[in-house]
C-alpha cells in the first residue's frame, strides 16, 4: 500500500497545534514572536549544488585544482549546477538519470533507504529533497553553490516539511534511520507523521524543534537555529528542516544563486587569467559562468555573494 505524504502532514495538524500551544508556555513570548517573524520574512527552500571544478580549493584568493570532480572510485561526478541551469529546473534522480545503475550510484550508501522511502508514497518518484533556509548559503557539505527558491513558488498541496532529514540516523554512528522500522525495512508512519507539517503550518513545527534553544532567552542567533551544526560550529553537516516537493522546481524570477564571495571571485579571476594548472577546465568554468550570466540577463536568477 502506498500513502499520501501530504495527507499525513495534514492529519498531524491538530496534534501539532496542541504541542505548539504547550510550547508557548515554555518560551518567552517576545522571543517566540521574533523567531516566527524571522521565519515568515526569511523563509525559503534551498538546495546546495556541487560545482565540480569551480571551487576545489581556495588559498590566498586563488583557485587551485585538487581533483574534486573525481570521486574515490575515480568516477567523474556530474557538474550539478551546470545540469540544473541547462535543464532550467532542479530534477530528482529519477528524472536526471536514465538507468537504475546511475540512480543507485547517486544515492550511494543510502540507496536502500531512499528506495524504501520513495516507494512508500504515491508521488515518491517525483520527490525532490530540499531544505528550509533563511537567506544563508545552505549546507556546505552538499555543494559550493546554493539555489534558493521563494516559498511562493510552491503550491500548498505539493509540499511538506519534515522536522529532520528524512534519512537521518537515530544516533551518530548507527545505521538505524529515525523514520524507519527495525533494520530500515519500512517507514514508521506513526513516527514520521508526527514530524510533518504543511506549507501553511510549517512555523509551529520549526518552533517545536527549536524550543529548547528559544527557551534560553532573547539573545539568540535565529540564523543558526535554522541550519544548526551537529556538535560544534566547525562541523559542515547541518541539522536542518527538510522540505519535500513533487512539483516542478524551475529556475525563474525570484530564484537566487548564492556563493561565498571569495570563492566566486576566484572563479571569475580564473576565467580572466587562466593558468596552466587549470588547463582544459577553463572551458567548463567559462561555460558555467556563461550559463549564470544568461539567467541573470533574463531576470530569472539573481546572484548573491556572501
N, C-alpha and C positions, 0 to 999 in steps of 0.2 A: 504493500500500500504506500502511495506517495502522499505527502502532506503539503498544504499551502502555508508557507512561512509567514506570509502577511497576515493570514487569519490567526495564526499562533500569536503574533505580536499584538493583534487587535484584542484577542481574548485575554491578554495579560494586563490590559489597561486598568481594570478595576483593582487588581492586586497592586499594580504599580502605583496607583494613586493613594492607596492605603499606606503603603510603605513610605511614600513621599510625604504624606501628612505627618506621619510619625517622625520623619527626619526633620521636619520644620521645628519641632520642639527641641531638637538636639543641636541645631545650627543657629548661630546668630542671624537675626532677620536681615540686618544690613548686609552682612557678608553674603548671605544667600541671594538676596536681591541683586547685588553687584555681580555675582557669578552668573546668574541667569541672564542678566542684561548683556554680559560679555558673550555668552553662548549665542544669544539671538543676533547680536551685532556682528560677531566674527565668524559665525558658523559657516562651514563649507565642507565639501567632500574632496579628498585628495588621493592621489596615487603617486608614489615616488618611483621614478623610472630609471633604468640603467642606461648609461650613456656610452658604454664601451670605452673606446679610445679617449674620449674627451677629457675626463678628469682622473686620469690614472694616478698621478702623483704630482703634487704641487709643492715646490720649495722655493723660497725667495721670490714668489710671484711668477716663477717659470714652470712650464709644463714638461713633465718627463714621462716617458712611456715605460710601463712596467709589466706589460702583458696581461693586464686585467681583462682584456677582451677574450682571453682563453681560459677555460676553467681547469680544474685539477686533472681532468681526464684528457686535456688537450683539445677539447671541442670548442669551436667558435661559438660565442654567445651572441644572441641577437642584439642589435642596437635598438633597444625597445623604444626609445624616444623617437628615433627616426621612423620606426614602423608605425607608431601611433600617428605621427604627423602625416606620413604618406597615406595612411588609411582614412585620416580625418576623424578617427574615433578610437576610443580605448576598447579593445576587444579582449575577450577572455581566451583561455587556452583552446577551448572547443572551436572558437571562431578563427583563431590565429593559425592553428596548426591543422594540416590535412591528415596526419597519421596519428594513431594511438601511441606509437613509439615516441613521437615528438612531445606529445602531451605528458606522457609518463616522465620523460626526461625533465620537462618543465616543472612538474610537481615535486620531483626529487624525492627526498625521504618521506614526504607527506603524501605520496601518491595514493596509498591505500585509504587513508583518512579522507583526503579530498574527494576521492571517488565515492566513498560511503556518504559523505555529506551531500554531495551534489545529486546523487541518485535517490535521496530520501525525499526531495521536494519537487513539486510539479514543474517549476521553472529552473530546476537545478543546473541544467546545462547552459542556461543563459546568465547564470550568476556571475557578476563582476564584483570582486572584493576590493574595497577601498577603505579609507578610514576617515573618521571625523577629525577636522582640524580647525584652526582658528588663526589663520594668517601666518603660520610658521612654514619652515622648509619641509616638514614631513619626517619620515623615518629614514635617516641616512643609510641604514643598513640595507635598504631596498633600492637605493639608487641616488644619483647625484642631482637629478632634476625632480622637481615636484610640480605636477599638474593639479591645479585647484579649480574645482567646479562649484559654482554657487548652488545653494540648496534649492533655489528657484528653478534650476534646470530639471529637477526630478519631480515626477508625479507621485502623489501620496501613496497610491496603491502599487507602486513599482519599486518600493524601497523599504528596508527595515534597518534598525540599529541593533547591534549586538554589544552587550556590556564588555565583553572581552573578544580577542581574536578567536574566531571560530575553531581554530586548531590549536589553541593554547594548551600546554601541558598542565596537569593538576599541580605539580610541583616541579621545580627545576631538577633536571636530571632524569625524571620519569618519562616513560613513553605513553602513559595513560593520558588521554586528552580530556579536558574538563567536561565537554558536552557529549561524551561518548559513553557507552556501556563498557563493561569489563572487556579488556583486550581490544578495545576500539572496534568492536564488531558491529555496532549500530549506534544511531543517535539517541541519546537520552532526552527525549522530547520534553519531559517534565522539567528537567534542569535547564534546557535551552530556553523553553518558553518563558520562564520567569526572568530571563535576562534579555528579553526582546522588547523593542518599542517601535512604534510607527514614526514617521516623519513629523506628524503633528504633536507627538508627545515624547520626543526624544530627550528634552531637558530634564524631566524628573529622573530618567534612567542615569544620566551623567551625574546629576546631583547625588543620587544614591551611591553611585560608585565612588564618589569623592567626599562623602560626608565626613569621614574621619579627618581628612585634611582641612575641610571647611570649618570643622568644629574647633580648630586650633586658633582661630582669630581672624581679624580683618586684613592683616598684613600678609597677603598670600599672592604668589605669582600664578595667576589664572592660566597663563600660557603653559606653565609647567604641568599643571593639573591635567591638561588635555592630552599631552604626549609625555607621560611620566616615565622617567628612567627606571629600569629594573636595577635595584641595588644601589648604584651610585650614578652621579651625573655623567661620568665618562662612558657609561655603557650605551652603545648606539641603539640597542634594541629597546623599543618603547612599548609601554603598556597603553594601548590605545583602544578607543571605542571603534569597533568595526562597522562598516556600512556595506550592506549587500543590496545591489540593484540588479534588475533583469531587464531594464530598458536600455536603449542606445545611450552611450556616453560620448557625445560629439564634441569636437573642438570647434567652438563657436563663440560668439560675442559674450564676454563676461568671464571666459576662462583665463587663468593666469598661469604663467610658467615661472617658477622660482628656482634660483640657484644662488650659491654663495658668490658674493661679488668678486672675491679674489680669484676663485676658480673660473668664473665666466670670463673675467678679463684675461686670464691666461689662455683661454680658448681663442679669444679674439687676437691676442698677440701672436699665437701660433700660426694663425691664418695670415697675419700681416707680415710676419718674419719667420717663414718656415725654416726649420733646421734639418740637418742630415739625420738626426736622431729620430725625427718623426717620420721621415721617409714617405712611403705611399699613403700613410694615414691622413696626411694633409688633405687629400682629395675628399675623404669621408668627413673630416671636420668641416671643410668648406661646404659640402653638401648639406650637413646638418644645420649650419648657420643660415644657408640659403632658404631651407625649409622654414626655420623660425621666422626669418625676415618676411617671407611671403605671407605667413599668417598674420604677422603684425601689420603689414601693409593693408590687408583686407579687414583689419579690425576684428579678427577672430581670436586673437591671442595678445595678451599683454605680458611682457617680461618684467619681472621684479627681481632685483638684485638685493640681497640682504647680507 
